[in-house]
């Protein structure tokens, strides 16, 4: 219950200012809060990592290794964050999602992701009007993130959406949110 209340507070913060006037410091603050709420919901939805899943072999290359230093620049960091959140949303919107997990946490997680994606899209569209951007860099960044998540999606399919596959993905999503936190710090500059 406290996690849902925390998420509600975060969502109120997200929309307490007009999204078109959100500066990068406020966006950093909001994104940080959403990351923390998302990590808490990931923990709550499945609880402890099952012992029987410890031998699950995923061999995912870390998202940080997939993206180059170019994606750490402010403009590309925003594109990367947007795309990572969208791909996480897509993964957790599958009809095969683990039914043993806490359903209310899954719904709150999906809702928070969707609202943050929309906020980032609005903010980023406003920023693009004020700055010169290079769409080919944005497209390349999005493509790399999509490729990374395609591997995750294929892993789930290969493992037939088993409990251990979903638990492994849940752990990987935690790492993604920690990486988003690193990218978010770039937005302050």
Buried (B, 14 or more C-beta within 10 A) or exposed (E): EEBBEBBBEBBEBBEEEEBEEBEBEBBBBBBBBBBBBBBBBBBBBBEEBEEEBEEBEBEBEEBBEBBEEEBBBBBBBBBBBBBBBBBBBBBBEEEEBBEEBBEBBBBBBBBBBBBBBEBBBBBBEBBBEEEEBEEEBBEBBBEBBBEBBEBBBEBBEEBEBBBBBBBBBBBBBBEBBEBBBEBBBBBEE
